[in-house]
Amino acid sequence: MASADVIVVGAGVMGCSVAYYLARRSIRVLAIDRGSIGGEASSACDGYVVSQTKSPGAYLALALQSADMLRSLHVELDADVGYRQTGSLIVMRTESECDFMEAHTKALRLQGVSAALLSRDEVREEEPVLSGRLLGASLCPDDGTVDPLALTRALYVNATRLGARFLQGTSVTRVTARHGVWAVETSGGTYEAAAVVLAAGIGLPALMPGEGPRLSMNPLFGQLLVTERLPKVLRHCILDARYIALKHRRAGGGEDHDDPLGAGFGLEQTMHGNVLIGNTREAGKGDRTTSIRGVRAIARQAAEIAPFLRAVHIIRSFGGLRPYTADGMPLVGPVEGQPGLFLCGGHGSDGITLSPMSGKLLAEMLVSGETPAACSWFLPSRLSADARGSDGDPLRQGRKDEAINGLA
Amino acid sequence: MDSPDLGKGRPDSTVICRCEEITLAEIMEAISRGARTLDAVKRQTRAGMGMCQGRTCHQAIVRLLAAAGRGPEQAGRPSIRPPVRPVLLEALDGGEGASTE
């Protein structure tokens, strides 16, 4: 007998979002997680909802739509998800960063993002605690931040309110199709449903049924520091241009081969008053233990960009593994040749921002059985297409450029 | 703290996590929603996320989990991350006082 209409594997922010948007359509959902709600990457990250870091094109368009949803989500979820429209500042420390940001903000403005370059003095006016040695910054007043824990919890609570069931502490060992029904084998028995959504982040490839396309994830480990609670000192989310320049120069996760820690700078003050300082981007890390090297790299940048932080207490370091796909694009949609199997994951460092729109689109695709053409760049079917076409990076890169340039 | 059921008979408004001001009622709600470990309770409520990083409240939460049928083994230990005690950022910046390595 079917355990539910749809089984969602993974109850991080993606799984909770999928469960919520399915439950809203009166679908009976069973979500299964080996740990607890949002216990992995979803609770070990920052909360930036920042358009300025995105590649212009379809990816930015998706991020803007999702950010719009985050602005009003507290109403339908009847919970404060911590969304604050703080604006974002991207600070520049070298001439080449200024050149990059001039071109980047131009491209952002063409897509309706109100990003404007500020002089050194204007930066000091906008954010007085920043170093006077910065060359400038770009400001986008529409950007903001959300509380990842509060968002995940609110999606989870609302999904359960609408009838979704969650099994925590239950490991999924195998997912197979049997006579048109999906069987999900777990440490607590086998569950059956007409459809399965894999939303297990870096755990996604291991769950793919045998004949499906081969998936790979290249997780990047991001470490952050958290300070004691402070009175309101920061107005904006602050990131550095170096990180954005690096991210956009490379396909995929954008690891920096010159700096194995890949430390890009980011700063935000949460709704609770703690300042979050991040982020490293380390390839090839298997666990979530923070390192003194990583902590130091972040602290050094923080002291340089926001000197007041030198005299602030750090109470904890923490980190999460960001699920990057081979082409750096998320996987949202049905799996070709496996009717009833869907993926929702691989959002890299943007999982929190992209979670509402991804969950909503996945629920729409699952219920309607249709995949809009505008979604083609994040559909899992692009992986089989890549496998058929060529095994090299050029095609994937071409696909990414196409996605970036061909505005949906 | 003789009784294993620490929560029994205490008002809902009893503060369990002093740093983040999380009450007994909030902890019990998280447990009733399925939180089964210290880390799960922490993520649902913020208990243990403050200045003392759970030094004060973790034992109490372990007792509450035990009363809900989760022994200390199952409740798990909280994930420990540096620094052990609050430390000024400048001490991590490789400047003076950097003796953390």
Interface residues (C-beta under 8 A of the other chain):
Chain A: G35 S36 I37 G38 G39 S43 L149 R153 V157 T160 F166 Q168 G169 L225 T227 E228 R229 H272 I277 R288 T289 T290 I292 V295 R296 A299 R300 A302 A303 L309 R310 A311 V312 H313 I314 I315 R316 S317 F318
Chain B: E20 R33 G34 A35 R36 T37 D39 A40 R43 Q44 R46 M49 G50 M51 Q53 S79 R81 P82 P83 P86 V87 L88 L89 E90 L92 D93 G94 G95 T100 E101
